[in-house]
Amino acid sequence: MSAEHVVFLFDVDNTLIDNDHIIADMMRNLERDIGHEHQQRYWDYFEQLRTELGYADYLGALQRYRVNHPRDFGIIAVSYFLMNYHFANRLFPCSLDVIEKFKQYGEAAILSDGDMIFQPLKIERSGLREAVDEKVMIYIHKEQELDDVRSRYPADHYVLIDDKVRILDAVKKAWGARVTTVLPRQGHYAADTKEMARYAAPDVTVDRIDQLREYDLARLRAATRPD
């Protein structure tokens, strides 16, 4: 293990778990259980809540749908679908292996955004909570809570693995050379070329999370830019 204390911070959605696949499964179930028009209404409520709260709240959108459509019991099936979803089946290949490898060099923790019901359920049921020894942080806007992250997990150096270049850029601006930013180009955010072009390039970019098995701490540290 390195003489310096390193903490590896892992995002969840589209970093360790194929969240786009989960949403596609949910859309198919909504279409089947409440029909196309009402499915569109659900996503309207979802986007309203995301604007109001600042994070994705799938269950909250179900509640809002219920308030507006109190006699549509098809939505109950969608609730069952979400609560019983096999999240472990949507882990990207070798996600757990990457966490286990990096734990050779320091601590590993989850650093995620989301609600306080569905997101913890996803992290628990997928096996991610156990993989990081129950070190889980879920914020509304994690890039605004970096002082809390540092107080909970003090370190000489951090490695942040996240699919959103906006988050990586914000953390690099805040922590500079104290963080290595890593982008797995997975999911719809990483595929958005206009969004990618708005921010500085991460220190390390890989096409898939499993490619990080080829990296040790020395290689990550060598790629770290000051800001």
N, C-alpha and C positions, 0 to 999 in steps of 0.2 A: 504493500500500500504506500502511496505517496506520503512524503513528510507533511505536505499541506493537507488541510482538511477540506474535502470537496463534497458538495451536495449536488446530486443530479435531480433536476425538477422535470417531471414528465407531465405534459398535458394529456388529456384523455381522448376527446372526440376528434376523430380523423388523424390522431397521432398514434395511439395504441389500439383504439377501437374504430372499426369502419362505421362511423355514425351515418354516413350517407346511405349505406346499405340498410341500417335500422330505419331511417326515415322512409326509404323506398318501400320497405315491408309495411310500415305503418300506413302509407298512402294506399297500398293495395287493400289493406284491411278496412280503411275508412271508406274506400270506394264500394267495397262489398257490403258493408254493414249499414251505411247511411246514404249511399249514393253519391254521384259526382257533384251535384250542386251543393249538397250539405258538406261534402268534403272540402270544397272551396271555402265555405263559410268557416269551417274549423280553422283553416290556415289563415284566414283573415283575422280571426280572434287571436291566433298564435302570434301573428306579426304585431297586432295591437299591443299585446302583453309584452313582447320583446322590446317594443319602443318605450313602453311605460316603465318596465322593470330593469331593462338593460341586460337581460339574459334570457335564454330559451326556457320556457315553462310549458311543457307539453301537457302536464296534468292540469295546470291552471287554465289552459285553453279548453280542456274538456269541461271544466267547471263553468267557464263562461259560455260555452256552447249549450250546456244544460240549462243555464238561467234563461237563455234566449229561446230554447227549444225544449221546454220541460216535458213534453209528451213523446219525444223521440228516444225510445229506449235502446235503439240500435247502438247508441254511443257507449252503452255499458260494455258491449263486447270489445270496444276499443280499449276501455280501461283494463279489462282482463288481459288483453293482448300486451299492453305495456307492462303491467305488473308481473306477468309470467314469462316475459321474453327471455330467451336463452342468450344472454349477452356474451357469454364465453365463446359462443360460436362465431361471434363477429370480431373477435380479436384479430388484428393483423398477424400474419405468420411471423413467429419468432418474437413477438412483442415481449413476452415474459422472459425469453432468453436474453434479450437486450438488457432488461432490468437486472436480471441476475448477474450478467457479466459486469455491468457498471458498479454493482454493489461490491465488487472486488476492490474498487478504488475509493469508495466513500459511501455516504448515505444516499438512498433513493427515496423520493417522496413524490406524491401526486400533487400537482398544482393546476387546479381546474376552475372553470366558471360553471354556474348553473343554479338550479333550485335546490332546496333542502330535502326533497323526497326522491325524485326520479334520478338525479345525478348520483347521490350516495348509493341508491339501489343498483345502478349500472356498475359502479365501481366495486361494490361488494359481490354482486352476482357474477361478474366477469373474472373474478379472482385477482383483480388488481390491488385491492386493499391488502390482501394477504401477501402479495408479492412485494409490497413496499413496507411490510411490517407495520401496517395500520397507520402509516404517516401520510395523512390525506388532508389537503387544504382545498376548500371550495369557496370561492369568493363570488361577488357580483361582477366586479371588474378587477381581476387579479393584478393587472399592471399598475393599479392604483394602491395596492396593498403590499408593496415590496418591503416597506419597513417592518411590517408584521411578519412577512416571510423570513426576513433576516433575524428577527428576534426569536422566532420559533426554531429556526435551523441555521444558527450562525456557522459561517464557513469562511475559509480563506479564498475559496473559489467556487463558482457555481457553473453548472452546465444546464442550460434550459433547452428542452426538446419540445417543439411546438409547431403545429401545421400553419399557424397564422403569422405571416411575416410582420404584420402590424404589431403584434405582441412582442415578437423578437426584437424589433426595432426600438420599441418603447423601453424594454428592459435593458438593451445595450446602451441606450442614451442615459439611463439612470445609473447603471453599474459599470459601464465602460469595460476596462480590461479585467474586471473581477468576474465577468461572465463570458462563457462560450455559448453562442447561440447556434442552435442546430435546427434546420428545417427539413423534415421529411415531406417530400412533395406528394402528399396524399390528400384526397378530398377536394371539394369544390373551391375552397379558399385558395389552396395552393395552385389550382388550375386557372385562377383568375389572373391573367397576365397584366391587366391594367392595375389591379390591386398590388401585384408584386412590384410593378415598376414605380410605385409611389414611395417605396421605402428602401432603405439601405439593404444590401445583400447580407444575409446571415453569414456567420463565420464558416459554417459547414452546411452543405446542402446534399441530401441524398434523395434518391427516387423513392425508396421504401425504408421503413423502419428496420427491417431485417438487415439492411446493409450496414447498420451501425455495429453489427457483430465484428466487422473488420477493423473497428477503431478501438485503440486503447487510450488511456488517459494522456499519454505523451503526444499522440497524434492529435487529439482534440486541443490540447493546450498549445501546440505549435500553430494551430489554425486561428487562434484567438487574436482578434484585432483590438486595439485600445479603445476605439469608439466607433 
